[in-house]
Amino acid sequence: MENAMSPTFLTSLELADRWRVSPRTIEDWRRRRRPPHPVRIGRRVLYRLADVEALERAELARLSCATMAEFVGTVPGATGSQS
């Protein structure tokens, strides 16, 4: 039987697997209070899936904007903010 909380929360190990990082990296980020911020339910440390997905979307948007800015800067005649 699947845990009823699994669609809503991720464990540290599940988050590490999702982001392909070491579980120790997730622990280190938690100690440094980097997002995503965990929720404690009893003794369990969990991460809200909605928070994780929001961070993923924000990072994707940030990377997309940076990539587009680099691209515009390399295309002759393209308008961009070059000094």
C-alpha positions as CSV (number, residue, x, y, z in Angstrom):
1,M,0.0,0.0,0.0
2,E,1.4,3.4,-1.0
3,N,1.9,6.0,1.7
4,A,-0.9,8.6,1.5
5,M,1.7,11.4,2.0
6,S,3.9,10.4,-1.0
7,P,2.2,12.6,-3.6
8,T,2.4,15.7,-1.3
9,F,5.8,15.3,0.4
10,L,9.3,14.0,-0.5
11,T,11.8,12.5,1.9
12,S,15.4,13.8,1.8
13,L,16.4,10.6,-0.1
14,E,13.6,11.1,-2.6
15,L,14.6,14.7,-3.1
16,A,18.3,13.7,-3.6
17,D,17.3,11.1,-6.1
18,R,15.0,13.6,-8.0
19,W,17.8,16.2,-8.2
20,R,20.5,13.6,-8.7
21,V,22.6,14.9,-5.8
22,S,24.0,13.2,-2.7
23,P,21.7,12.8,0.3
24,R,24.5,14.6,2.2
25,T,24.1,17.6,-0.1
26,I,20.4,17.8,0.9
27,E,21.4,17.6,4.5
28,D,24.0,20.3,4.1
29,W,21.5,22.6,2.4
30,R,19.0,22.0,5.2
31,R,21.7,22.9,7.8
32,R,22.5,26.1,5.8
33,R,18.8,26.9,5.6
34,R,18.8,26.8,1.8
35,P,15.5,26.1,0.0
36,P,13.5,24.0,-0.2
37,H,12.8,24.4,3.5
38,P,11.7,21.2,5.2
39,V,8.6,20.4,7.2
40,R,8.9,18.3,10.3
41,I,6.1,15.9,10.9
42,G,7.0,14.0,14.1
43,R,10.6,13.0,13.7
44,R,10.4,12.9,9.9
45,V,12.0,15.6,7.8
46,L,9.9,16.1,4.6
47,Y,9.8,18.5,1.7
48,R,6.6,19.8,0.2
49,L,6.4,18.7,-3.4
50,A,4.8,22.0,-4.3
51,D,7.8,23.9,-2.9
52,V,10.2,21.6,-4.8
53,E,8.3,22.1,-8.1
54,A,8.3,25.9,-7.5
55,L,12.0,25.9,-7.1
56,E,12.5,23.8,-10.2
57,R,10.3,26.2,-12.2
58,A,12.2,29.3,-10.9
59,E,15.5,27.7,-11.7
60,L,14.4,26.7,-15.2
61,A,13.2,30.3,-15.8
62,R,16.5,31.7,-14.4
63,L,18.5,29.5,-16.7
64,S,16.3,30.2,-19.7
65,C,16.7,34.0,-19.2
66,A,20.5,33.7,-18.8
67,T,20.8,31.5,-21.8
68,M,18.6,33.8,-23.9
69,A,20.7,36.8,-22.8
70,E,23.8,35.1,-23.8
71,F,22.3,34.1,-27.1
72,V,21.1,37.6,-27.9
73,G,24.5,38.9,-27.1
74,T,26.1,36.7,-29.7
75,V,23.7,37.3,-32.6
76,P,24.8,40.2,-34.9
77,G,22.1,42.8,-35.1
78,A,20.1,41.4,-32.2
79,T,19.0,43.9,-29.6
80,G,20.3,43.2,-26.2
81,S,21.8,45.0,-23.3
82,Q,25.5,45.1,-24.3
83,S,27.8,47.7,-22.9
